[in-house]
Amino acid sequence: AGAQPSGPLVADKYGLTGLLSVIRMSDPDLNALALGFDLTTLGLNLNSPDYLYTTFASPWTEGPTRVQPEFRIPGCYFMNPPHLRFQMFQRFHLETLFYIFYSMPCDVLQLAAAQELYNRDWRFHKEKKLWFTRAPNTEPTVKTEQYEKGSFLVFDPQKWTKERKDDYVLVYDQLEEKTSVQPTEAHPPQAAAVQAPAAAAAAAAVQPPPPP
C-alpha cells in the first residue's frame, strides 16, 4: 500500500489503466479533480426546500448571496417623455425625415414625414419609389401641363445620398399627391387606422436603410 505505480502503468496514466489511481483515491488532488467535492461539506443543505442560492453564493465567499442586487435607477427613467407632435417634424433634419419614411412603412409617422418632405418641395415618384426635388438655382428647360424637364436632386435610400439628374423628364401623373395627417400627436391609439397612400405602400417594398 502506498507504493507508486511504475513501468507501463505510469505510461498509461491517461488510459483505462490510469483509472486505477482514481478508483483507489490515493491522490487527494486527483480525487478532487475527478470526483469533485461533497457539497454537504461546504455547508449546503441539499434537503432544504428553499433555493440554494439564497444561502450559498460560491465556494469563495463567506456570506450568502443577495436575492435582490443593489442598484439605483437614474431619475431620468421616471420622467414621462413628451408626446411627439407633427409640428416637431419641421425641425427635423432632411435625412431624419427620409429615415422615418423608409424605416416605418404603413405607420402614421411615415405619413407625417412624407407631409413634411412635401412641404420642403420634395415629391415622391410612385414608379421609381424615390424622392425628387428641383436642383437649387435651376428652372425647368421644358414645362407643360403633363411633365417638366430639367435638373433634379434624387434621394437614393440604398446609397443614402442625394444624386443629381440633369435633363430628366418628370411626369406629373407619376408623382404622389400630398399626404394630409390631421392628429396633433404622432401616436394616438387610432393612428393605426390611418390609410397609407401609394407612397407608404411603395416604401414597404424598399429595404429599410441603415441609420445615418
C-alpha positions in Angstrom: 0.0 0.0 0.0 1.2 3.5 -0.8 3.7 2.2 -3.4 3.8 4.4 -6.5 3.0 2.6 -9.8 5.8 2.3 -12.3 6.6 1.0 -15.7 3.7 0.6 -18.2 1.2 1.6 -15.6 2.7 5.2 -15.4 2.9 5.4 -19.2 -0.8 4.6 -19.5 -2.0 7.1 -16.8 -4.4 8.7 -19.2 -5.9 5.4 -20.4 -8.1 2.8 -18.8 -5.2 1.7 -16.6 -4.8 5.2 -15.3 -8.3 5.0 -13.8 -7.0 2.7 -11.1 -5.3 5.6 -9.3 -8.6 7.4 -9.3 -10.5 4.4 -8.0 -8.0 3.9 -5.2 -8.4 7.6 -4.2 -4.8 7.7 -3.1 -4.1 11.2 -4.5 -6.3 13.9 -2.9 -5.7 16.4 -5.7 -6.6 13.9 -8.4 -9.6 12.8 -6.3 -10.9 16.4 -6.2 -10.4 16.9 -9.9 -12.0 13.7 -11.0 -14.8 13.1 -8.4 -15.4 16.6 -7.2 -16.4 17.7 -3.7 -19.1 16.6 -1.3 -21.4 19.7 -1.3 -22.6 19.0 2.3 -19.0 19.7 3.5 -19.3 23.2 2.1 -22.3 24.0 4.2 -25.1 23.2 1.8 -28.3 21.6 2.9 -29.3 19.6 -0.1 -32.6 18.5 1.7 -33.7 22.1 2.1 -36.9 23.1 0.2 -35.6 26.6 -0.3 -33.4 27.7 -3.2 -29.7 27.1 -2.6 -28.6 30.4 -4.0 -30.2 32.2 -1.0 -27.7 30.7 1.4 -24.8 29.8 -0.8 -23.2 32.1 -3.4 -19.9 30.3 -4.2 -17.1 28.4 -2.5 -15.0 31.6 -2.3 -17.4 33.8 -0.3 -18.3 33.6 3.4 -21.7 35.1 3.3 -24.9 34.2 1.4 -25.7 35.9 -1.9 -28.2 38.8 -2.0 -31.5 37.9 -3.6 -32.0 41.4 -4.9 -28.9 43.1 -6.2 -28.1 46.7 -5.0 -28.7 49.2 -7.8 -30.0 52.7 -8.2 -32.4 53.7 -11.1 -31.5 57.1 -12.6 -34.1 59.7 -12.1 -34.5 60.2 -15.9 -36.2 56.8 -16.1 -39.1 58.1 -14.1 -39.7 61.0 -16.4 -42.5 60.8 -19.0 -41.2 61.8 -22.4 -43.3 64.5 -24.2 -45.6 63.3 -27.0 -44.1 63.6 -30.4 -46.2 66.2 -32.3 -46.3 66.7 -36.0 -45.0 70.3 -35.5 -41.7 68.8 -34.4 -41.1 67.4 -37.9 -40.5 70.9 -39.1 -37.3 70.9 -37.0 -36.0 67.5 -38.2 -33.0 67.2 -40.5 -33.8 66.2 -44.0 -32.1 62.8 -43.7 -34.0 62.2 -40.5 -37.3 62.6 -42.4 -36.0 60.1 -45.1 -35.1 57.6 -42.4 -38.5 57.8 -40.8 -40.2 57.5 -44.2 -38.3 54.4 -45.3 -37.9 52.6 -41.9 -41.5 52.9 -40.7 -43.8 51.7 -43.6 -47.5 51.9 -43.0 -47.0 53.9 -39.9 -48.6 57.3 -39.2 -45.1 58.7 -38.6 -44.2 57.8 -42.2 -47.2 59.9 -43.4 -46.0 62.8 -41.2 -42.5 62.5 -42.7 -43.9 62.4 -46.2 -46.0 65.5 -45.5 -43.0 67.5 -44.2 -40.9 66.4 -47.2 -43.7 67.6 -49.5 -43.7 70.9 -47.7 -40.0 71.2 -48.4 -40.7 70.8 -52.2 -39.8 67.1 -52.4 -42.1 64.8 -54.5 -42.4 61.1 -54.3 -42.1 59.1 -57.6 -44.6 56.3 -57.4 -42.8 54.1 -60.0 -39.2 54.9 -59.1 -40.0 54.8 -55.4 -37.7 57.8 -54.9 -38.0 61.3 -53.7 -37.3 64.1 -56.3 -36.8 67.9 -56.0 -35.6 70.5 -58.3 -31.9 71.2 -58.2 -31.1 74.5 -56.4 -31.0 77.6 -58.6 -32.4 75.9 -61.6 -35.6 76.2 -63.6 -37.2 73.6 -66.0 -35.9 73.8 -69.5 -39.3 72.4 -70.7 -42.6 72.6 -68.8 -46.0 71.5 -69.9 -49.2 70.5 -68.2 -48.1 66.8 -68.2 -44.4 67.0 -67.4 -41.3 69.1 -67.0 -37.7 68.6 -68.0 -34.8 69.9 -66.0 -32.2 69.1 -63.3 -33.4 67.3 -60.2 -31.9 66.0 -56.9 -32.9 62.4 -56.2 -32.5 60.8 -52.8 -31.3 57.2 -53.1 -32.1 55.1 -49.9 -29.8 52.3 -50.9 -26.7 54.6 -51.1 -28.2 57.1 -48.6 -27.2 60.1 -50.6 -28.6 62.7 -52.9 -27.8 62.4 -56.6 -28.3 64.9 -59.4 -30.0 64.1 -62.6 -29.8 66.5 -65.5 -32.2 66.7 -68.4 -34.6 64.4 -66.6 -38.3 64.3 -67.7 -40.6 64.2 -64.7 -44.2 63.2 -65.5 -46.7 64.8 -63.1 -49.0 61.7 -63.1 -46.2 59.6 -61.7 -45.9 61.8 -58.6 -47.7 61.1 -55.3 -50.2 63.6 -54.1 -49.7 65.4 -50.8 -50.5 63.4 -47.7 -52.6 65.1 -45.1 -52.2 64.0 -41.5 -54.7 65.5 -39.0 -54.0 64.2 -35.5 -51.9 66.6 -33.2 -50.0 63.7 -31.7 -47.9 61.3 -33.7 -49.0 58.1 -31.9 -52.6 58.2 -30.8 -54.4 54.8 -30.5 -56.5 55.5 -33.5 -53.5 56.4 -35.7 -53.2 52.8 -36.9 -56.5 53.3 -38.7 -55.0 56.0 -41.0 -54.8 54.6 -44.5 -51.4 54.9 -46.1 -51.3 56.1 -49.7 -49.2 54.7 -52.5 -46.1 56.3 -51.1 -46.4 54.2 -47.9 -47.0 51.0 -49.9 -44.1 51.7 -52.1 -41.8 52.3 -49.2 -42.8 49.0 -47.7 -41.2 47.3 -50.8 -37.9 49.1 -50.2 -35.4 47.5 -47.7 -35.0 49.8 -44.6 -31.8 51.8 -44.9 -29.0 51.7 -42.3 -29.1 54.5 -39.7 -27.4 57.7 -40.9 
